[in-house]
Amino acid sequence: MPQTDCRKDDRTLSHSTDASQADDNELVKRVCRGEAQLFRLLIERHQQHIFNLCYRMLRQFEEADDATQDTFLKAYRSLKQFRGDARLKTWLCRIARNECLNRLRHENMASLDKQLATDYSFQIADSTPSPLELIEQRETQSIVHEAINKLPHRYRLVITLFHLNGLSYEEISQVMEIPMGTVKTHIFRARELLKSKLQAFVEGKI
């Protein structure tokens, strides 16, 4: 009766565990060296961020889902070009942004002002809110969503990249291909506009 090589199974399990704990740059190196299956870990880590960005630009679920898949496909094909000078998330966001812009141009859609979505997620401190608190939360989200939706597209995009995707000023500069000073100005003005739009709600005038 053939015997199972438990040591081989242990090595495989250990190898898989090591991969899940590796940082992005290490995984990129290993994928480029031939461990193509590890690219799935990179997708799992960044898929939600990339989908959120695509959805905010395209405003259509299926279109955003397709753009997300194409983003990772293009990233895989050009992975050897990633040098690690920027975070992988930044590099992926740039690919996603270009993919969405190409789709918008190709389909002759309206300007980005009408394409960016604004479904921000908001967390509440109480893990078991009351029905009244849930209603108030939804009402607040609705007001905030509407305010963000009315921002100029350049402001909505920086708010998405900065607050939702967690990119730094420098990384947003790379993704949007604008000077870092302009990024800071956009974020400042976006916040001021939001503050102004939400002031009436905060003061109970709505």
N, C-alpha and C positions, 0 to 999 in steps of 0.2 A: 504493500500500500504506500503510495507516494506521500512524503511528508511536506507540510507547508513550511516554507522558509519564513518564520516569524521575524527574523532579523531584517529581511527585505521589507516586510510590511511596516515594521517600526521605522525603518529609514524613510520609506515613502511618506508615512504620517508626519514624521519630524520635518521632512522637506516641505510638505504642504503647510505645516504650522509656521515654519520659518518664513515662507513666502507671504503669508497673511500678515505677518508682523513687519515685513520689510517696508521701507519708505518708497515713495514713488520712483525716485531716481534709481534705486536698486532694482526695482521691478522692471523698469525700462531697460536696464542693462541686461537683465536676464532674458527678457523677451527677445531682445536683439541678438542674444547669443544662441537662440533656438528654442527657448521655453515659451513657445507661443501661447500655450494654455494659460499662462499667468496674466495675459492681457485682460482676461475676464475680471481679475481683481481690480485692475485700474478702472474698468467700466463700472463695476459695483461702487467704487469709491466716489466717482465723479458724475455718474449718470444723472442724478437728481439735479445737481447744480447746472449741468449743461442743458437739461430739458427745461428748467425754469427760465434760463436765458433765452432759449429758442422760442418758448411759448410767449414770452413777453415781447418778442420781436414779431412773431408771426400771428399770434392770437388765434390760432387754430390748433386743437389738440393733435389731430392726426398729422398735420403738416409739421408741427413741432416734434412729434415722435419720429417722423421720417428724417427730419433735419438732425436730430440727435444721433440716430443710427448712422447717418452719412458722416457726421462729425467724427465718430469713433472709427469708422471705416477709413476715412482719410488720415486720421491720426495714426492708425496701425500701419498703413502703407508708407507713411513718411516718418515713422518713429525713429529711424536712424538719424534723422536730421535734428532731432531734439538733443540739444547739447547741455541742457541743465542750467543755462544761464538764468532762466526764470523758472518759477514753479510750474509744474506740469499743468496745474489748474489754469494758470494764466495762458499757457500755450493752447490748451483745449478751448478756452473761452474765445481766443482769437480765431481759431478754426471755425468754431460755431458761429461767431458773429459774421464772418465772411460767407459761410454757407447760407445763413439766413438772408443776408443782403443780396446774394446771388439769386435766391428764390424770389425775393421781392421784386428784383429787377426783371427776372424772367417772366413772372406772371403779371407784370404791369400793375401791381397793387398800388394802393394809396401810399402816402408818405408814412414814415415810421410813427408819426404822431397818432395814427389810427391803428397801428399794428402792435404796439407794445401792450402787453397785458399787465394787470396790476393786482394779481391775487396773492398779496403778501400774507404770510402766515404770522399770526400773533399768538404768543403764549401768555397764559395767565398764571398767577402765582398759586392759586387754589386748585388742587388737582381734582376736587369734587365740587364744581360750581353749582349753585342753585339754578333752577329754571330762569329766575329773574336775571341772574348774572349772565346766563347764556344769551338771553335776549339782548341785554345791554351790550354784551361783547359783540354780537352780530351787528347791532346798530352802529357801534363804534367802528367796526371793520368796514362797514358799508360806506361810512362817511370818509374814512381814511382812503379807501380804495378809489372813491370818486375824486378825492383831492389829488391823489397821485396820477390818476388817469388824465387829469387836466393839465399836468405839467408838460412843458415842451419835451419832445422825444429825447433830446440830449441829456436833460436832467433826469428823466425817468431811467435812462440807461445807466447813468452813473450811480443812481440810488440802488438799482438792482445789483450792480457789480459790487458796490461798496458794502451795503448792508445785508444783502441776501447771500451773495457769493463770497463775501469776506475778502475781497481783493484789496491790496494796498493802493495808495495813490499811484505809485510807480507802475504797478501791474495794470491798473485801469488805463494809464497812459499808453502802455504797450498794446492793450487790447483795442482801444479806440483810436490809436495812432494820433494822439493829440498831446501837446506839452503837459507836463505834470502840473504846472501852474494853472493851466486851463481846467484840469480835472478838479483841483481844489476849489477854483472859482465856481464851477458847475455844482459841486456838492454843497457849497455854502449857499448859493442862490436857490438851489432846490429846497434846502431846509427852510430858508426864509420864506419861500413861496408856500410851502406846506404849512408853516407856522401861521402865516397870514390866513390861509384858506381854512384852517382848523380852529382859529381863534374864536370864531362865533360859536362853534360847537362846544368848545371848552367852557365858554362863558354861559352856556345854556341858552343861546339865542336861536338855536335851530330846533 
